[in-house]
Amino acid sequence: AFAEVVHSVPRARLVIAGKGDQEEALRRVASGLQIGRNVHFAGYVSEETKRDLFRSAWANVFTSTKEGWGITALEAAACGTPTIASDVPGLRESVIDRRTGLVVREGGVRAPADAMRLLMLYPEYVTSLGTEARRFAVGFTWQRSADETETFLRGVIAADPGRRQGSSAACQEREDSVSKRSFQSRTVATVVSNTRVSARTAPSAASSLNSSRDTATIGPVGSR
């Protein structure tokens, strides 16, 4: 897909960050498509470098065929960068099509290529998507995750009368103890989470982020 972009936009640049067993194969593909000069393999990167890459990119391209949850898309969103993602479970939940990024048909070449060209041609659209992406990302905290998980589990228990009847005073005591520890853990996790979001997203203004963007696309950080 990126090769098609290079044919129409010769200055386009793709950055692939991370280490994995497919790196050499990807290098051969880039060479075979004669786009080696447009593709940079960054290798393992620190968290700080990863944030810098996200902030300087106009799009995060995440075309996996299967994901449990697109954490990379959320990390990019926290930096004000929209994601181009495959329409597969996990990614369609972490990327809101035409609001925080673009969701394209999985397995094809033309759709992601068209999405990349679209964002390159309309930087104001990148700004719009990036602003919404950041707003979407900051809504995710450990506190919210813990609360929603607890609500779900309590709903499961409430829906099973047999399980409730089988509860004893000792079980209730253990549940209360776990709840107290969970609350204390969530309080600490929330502070850490908020600190990370603050560091990851500064500066917060989408216009400031976009002022330093080049034509780079950052690939997902894979296994390291």
Secondary structure, DSSP 8 states (H G I E B T S, - for coil): -HHHHHHH-TT-EEEEES--TTHHHHHHHHHHTT-GGGEEEEES--HHHHHHHHHH-SEEEE--S--S--HHHHHHHHTT--EEEESSTTHHHHS-BTTTEEEE-TT-SHHHHHHHHHHHH-HHHHHHHHHHHHHHHTT--HHHHHHHHHHHHHHHHHT-HHHHHT--HHHHHHHHHHHHHHHHHHHHHHHHHHHHHHHHH-S--HHHHHHT--SEEE------
